[in-house]
Amino acid sequence: MAKIVILGAGTGGMPAAYETKEILGKEHQVVVINERAEFRFVPSNPWVAVGWREPNAITMPIEKYLNKKGIEFICARVDKIDAQNNVILTHENQSIEYDYLIIATGPKLAFANIQGAGPDFYTQSICTLDHAQQCYQDFEKLIKNPGPVVVGAFQGASCFGPAYEYAFILDKALRDAKIRHKVPIHFVTCEPYIGHMGLGGVGDSKTMLESELRTRDIKWTCNSSVDKVTESMMFVSELNRKGEVEFEHQLPFQHAMLIPPFSGVDAVANVDALCNPKGFVLTDEYHRNPTYPNIFSGGVCVAIPPVEATPVPTGTPKTGYMIETMMTAIAHNLKALIIDKQPPHTKGTMHAICLADMGNTGAAFVAMPQIPPRNVAWFKKGKWVHLAKIAFEKYFMRKMRTGTSEPVYEKYVLKALGIERLE
């Protein structure tokens, strides 16, 4: 019997657990370790941040549903991975052995890279449910005492979709509250241009997103590096194409939400030869670490190089469809190793698909493959995207409760976009 341990129970770790258990069967043990006892659907956090979604609508207990599928759950923080001896140590000194390890921890939020950044200081975040709830509290203060707002992404960020989502959702929420005229919004981003998205742009994303920002009277500054943040002021350097400071801005704010750069979580980043300098797990085309062949990884915690060099550093996003296929590939590769006694042979896709809500409309993009040149690159908008994202939340939460290995992105998102399976 093989024992497979999965670190993380998010949008990557939970599907990995279900698919691995289903494909390996009762003869093999699957264990999930997560610091929290509930699953949280991160893509809905922007809605929580303005009060459009209650936290209990996007959470569910992990152990109850994993146990129904014969999967063991351990609620604990992992402090160390002894990859040489195949042992995991928790914060309570619990020792957990494994034959194979799947790392699906997600990222560490590197607010410490920017002075005054993060919910512990002066800017809000929507990267975790706790942060989104705190952001909502700050949003309520803004409703009572309107003033300037700054939204965007700090230098080194690799997740830009939620920043645009929050800017547009916030605009709609303020209009609903009849105070938008009292709240100037400034979008600050490390992207070299609007719609770059860490992907070098997708289709007509630049023109379309610029148009949407203009329509909503949202000003923007690109090639931005935030020098520091104080209680009510953001100090921003705007760089030119040569990477030289061209302008310096002081942006006052009553409310600010910026996506931070990501790095690897400490327990993973501290394993010798497992990660790159930022703590992201190194993997081959089969999602397997070259140094430790019994360790696989997928999701935001894996190392993917930037699409291109930019004046201000930008990272490459790992989108949901990519993560879903990574986890499916890992499950099949474990079957090849454990049951078939064959080398890994299944690869996840490097295609990007994203549904971004914009309050009362939405934008969708497809990049095949994610890193250009591409076979397909398009970007479209419409109310149907807003409705599709609402439906997707429902379908994904149902998948987490039923434990099906059904590929949600392929069955529902691609169908909504009118696309057959992407090869």
VENPEVEN-V72676 format. One record per residue. RES is the residue in one letter. SS is DSSP state (alpha for helix, beta for strand, coil for the rest). PHI is phi in whole degrees, 0 to 359 (999 if undefined). PSI is psi in whole degrees, 0 to 359 (NA if undefined). Layout:
# VENPEVEN-V72676
res=(RES	RES)
ss=(SS	SS)
phi=(PHI	PHI)
psi=(PSI	PSI)
This chain:
# VENPEVEN-V72676
res=(M	A	K	I	V	I	L	G	A	G	T	G	G	M	P	A	A	Y	E	T	K	E	I	L	G	K	E	H	Q	V	V	V	I	N	E	R	A	E	F	R	F	V	P	S	N	P	W	V	A	V	G	W	R	E	P	N	A	I	T	M	P	I	E	K	Y	L	N	K	K	G	I	E	F	I	C	A	R	V	D	K	I	D	A	Q	N	N	V	I	L	T	H	E	N	Q	S	I	E	Y	D	Y	L	I	I	A	T	G	P	K	L	A	F	A	N	I	Q	G	A	G	P	D	F	Y	T	Q	S	I	C	T	L	D	H	A	Q	Q	C	Y	Q	D	F	E	K	L	I	K	N	P	G	P	V	V	V	G	A	F	Q	G	A	S	C	F	G	P	A	Y	E	Y	A	F	I	L	D	K	A	L	R	D	A	K	I	R	H	K	V	P	I	H	F	V	T	C	E	P	Y	I	G	H	M	G	L	G	G	V	G	D	S	K	T	M	L	E	S	E	L	R	T	R	D	I	K	W	T	C	N	S	S	V	D	K	V	T	E	S	M	M	F	V	S	E	L	N	R	K	G	E	V	E	F	E	H	Q	L	P	F	Q	H	A	M	L	I	P	P	F	S	G	V	D	A	V	A	N	V	D	A	L	C	N	P	K	G	F	V	L	T	D	E	Y	H	R	N	P	T	Y	P	N	I	F	S	G	G	V	C	V	A	I	P	P	V	E	A	T	P	V	P	T	G	T	P	K	T	G	Y	M	I	E	T	M	M	T	A	I	A	H	N	L	K	A	L	I	I	D	K	Q	P	P	H	T	K	G	T	M	H	A	I	C	L	A	D	M	G	N	T	G	A	A	F	V	A	M	P	Q	I	P	P	R	N	V	A	W	F	K	K	G	K	W	V	H	L	A	K	I	A	F	E	K	Y	F	M	R	K	M	R	T	G	T	S	E	P	V	Y	E	K	Y	V	L	K	A	L	G	I	E	R	L	E)
ss=(coil	coil	beta	beta	beta	beta	beta	coil	coil	coil	coil	coil	alpha	alpha	alpha	alpha	alpha	alpha	alpha	alpha	alpha	alpha	alpha	alpha	coil	coil	coil	coil	beta	beta	beta	beta	beta	beta	coil	coil	coil	beta	beta	beta	coil	alpha	alpha	alpha	alpha	alpha	alpha	alpha	coil	coil	coil	coil	coil	coil	alpha	alpha	alpha	coil	beta	beta	beta	alpha	alpha	alpha	alpha	alpha	alpha	alpha	coil	coil	coil	beta	beta	beta	beta	coil	coil	beta	beta	beta	beta	beta	coil	coil	coil	coil	beta	beta	beta	beta	coil	coil	coil	coil	beta	beta	beta	coil	coil	beta	beta	beta	beta	coil	coil	coil	coil	beta	beta	coil	alpha	alpha	alpha	coil	beta	coil	coil	coil	coil	coil	coil	coil	coil	beta	coil	coil	coil	coil	alpha	alpha	alpha	alpha	alpha	alpha	alpha	alpha	alpha	alpha	alpha	alpha	alpha	alpha	alpha	alpha	coil	coil	coil	coil	beta	beta	beta	beta	beta	coil	coil	coil	coil	coil	coil	coil	alpha	alpha	alpha	alpha	alpha	alpha	alpha	alpha	alpha	alpha	alpha	alpha	alpha	alpha	alpha	alpha	coil	coil	coil	alpha	alpha	alpha	coil	coil	beta	beta	beta	beta	beta	coil	coil	coil	coil	coil	coil	coil	coil	coil	coil	coil	coil	coil	coil	coil	alpha	alpha	alpha	alpha	alpha	alpha	alpha	alpha	alpha	alpha	alpha	coil	coil	beta	beta	beta	beta	coil	coil	beta	beta	beta	beta	beta	beta	coil	coil	coil	beta	beta	beta	beta	beta	beta	beta	coil	coil	coil	coil	coil	beta	beta	beta	beta	beta	beta	beta	beta	coil	coil	beta	beta	beta	beta	beta	coil	coil	beta	beta	coil	coil	alpha	alpha	alpha	alpha	coil	coil	coil	coil	coil	beta	coil	coil	coil	coil	coil	beta	coil	coil	coil	coil	coil	coil	beta	coil	coil	coil	coil	coil	coil	beta	beta	beta	coil	coil	coil	coil	beta	coil	coil	coil	coil	coil	coil	coil	coil	coil	coil	coil	coil	coil	coil	coil	coil	coil	alpha	alpha	alpha	alpha	alpha	alpha	alpha	alpha	alpha	alpha	alpha	alpha	alpha	alpha	alpha	alpha	alpha	alpha	alpha	coil	coil	coil	coil	coil	coil	coil	coil	coil	coil	coil	coil	coil	beta	beta	beta	beta	beta	beta	coil	coil	coil	coil	beta	beta	beta	beta	beta	beta	beta	coil	coil	coil	coil	coil	coil	coil	beta	beta	beta	beta	beta	beta	coil	alpha	alpha	alpha	alpha	alpha	alpha	alpha	alpha	alpha	alpha	alpha	alpha	alpha	alpha	alpha	alpha	alpha	alpha	alpha	alpha	coil	coil	coil	coil	coil	alpha	alpha	alpha	alpha	alpha	alpha	alpha	alpha	alpha	alpha	coil	coil	coil	coil	coil	coil)
phi=(999	263	248	251	251	244	266	108	228	259	290	257	294	295	301	299	295	298	289	295	295	296	278	269	87	294	291	237	262	240	234	248	243	214	290	248	274	236	281	231	272	300	302	269	303	301	289	299	292	241	83	274	217	279	305	291	281	238	229	200	293	281	302	305	278	294	299	299	260	76	254	279	234	237	268	196	270	273	260	206	244	266	290	291	249	58	227	247	246	266	293	260	63	284	255	237	273	213	265	226	235	247	263	222	284	76	259	267	272	269	298	298	290	235	299	83	269	103	299	283	235	238	243	267	215	236	282	230	296	301	295	298	293	293	298	298	299	289	299	298	295	296	299	283	224	298	186	295	231	239	230	159	219	292	303	88	294	229	231	258	307	298	294	296	305	295	300	287	295	298	303	295	296	289	293	299	276	64	232	302	294	261	232	294	243	238	263	245	215	281	300	290	203	299	87	295	63	75	239	74	81	225	57	261	300	298	297	292	288	300	299	295	294	297	302	266	58	255	280	215	224	259	50	262	236	278	284	193	231	250	301	219	217	246	258	235	260	258	265	268	293	274	82	261	291	258	221	238	239	242	252	288	209	261	210	219	222	231	287	275	291	253	215	280	295	303	299	276	297	277	280	301	68	272	233	277	302	272	91	271	289	278	222	269	293	257	68	244	287	295	278	242	292	260	245	245	205	207	100	294	278	269	274	229	293	301	296	200	284	231	306	250	304	229	260	263	287	247	271	301	297	300	297	302	288	301	292	297	297	298	301	291	289	293	299	301	287	276	263	276	57	237	290	301	215	254	243	283	274	254	276	242	226	218	249	244	282	230	93	238	217	191	228	232	225	229	231	234	282	297	269	291	290	239	280	224	209	216	218	226	225	161	298	300	290	304	291	295	291	299	294	297	304	297	295	292	296	295	299	293	277	270	74	285	269	305	284	298	296	292	283	249	289	299	297	297	276	73	242	283	308	274	254)
psi=(133	145	118	124	134	124	115	139	50	210	349	313	319	309	325	319	311	314	321	317	317	319	334	330	182	337	345	149	132	127	133	132	128	145	332	157	353	148	142	128	95	321	343	0	322	328	321	323	344	12	16	348	134	143	323	347	341	22	160	151	136	309	317	314	326	318	328	334	10	25	130	145	134	119	104	155	130	124	335	143	116	86	337	325	7	49	140	136	129	175	343	19	24	133	124	117	156	156	320	146	133	119	117	46	342	191	167	137	114	57	332	345	342	123	126	7	151	162	339	350	254	354	152	170	155	20	337	162	319	317	319	322	321	322	321	321	320	324	318	325	323	321	319	330	79	149	186	151	141	128	149	214	129	161	138	356	154	6	96	334	310	331	313	317	311	322	314	320	318	318	314	317	322	324	320	326	0	29	13	326	347	0	92	136	131	125	119	125	149	351	147	339	158	134	5	316	15	8	5	22	154	116	231	33	324	305	317	315	324	317	317	321	317	316	325	7	44	118	160	156	122	178	41	136	118	117	317	164	131	188	327	17	138	128	116	131	128	120	155	187	340	359	17	147	120	321	153	132	144	111	111	150	149	334	134	137	114	137	130	167	156	155	178	148	151	314	328	314	334	356	123	129	11	328	168	178	337	358	12	141	132	130	157	190	346	15	30	138	132	329	321	94	351	13	125	161	148	159	201	339	358	157	121	127	155	149	322	162	136	154	319	133	134	145	172	128	153	107	167	317	318	315	317	315	329	314	323	317	319	316	316	325	328	321	317	317	314	315	312	346	42	159	159	145	1	135	141	169	153	24	152	131	132	137	118	123	145	32	285	6	197	171	142	141	151	129	114	106	177	319	121	163	155	152	325	134	107	157	120	159	163	165	334	330	318	314	324	323	322	316	322	320	315	315	319	318	325	321	319	329	327	339	22	151	12	128	99	317	317	318	324	312	311	323	318	326	354	32	138	175	134	127	NA)
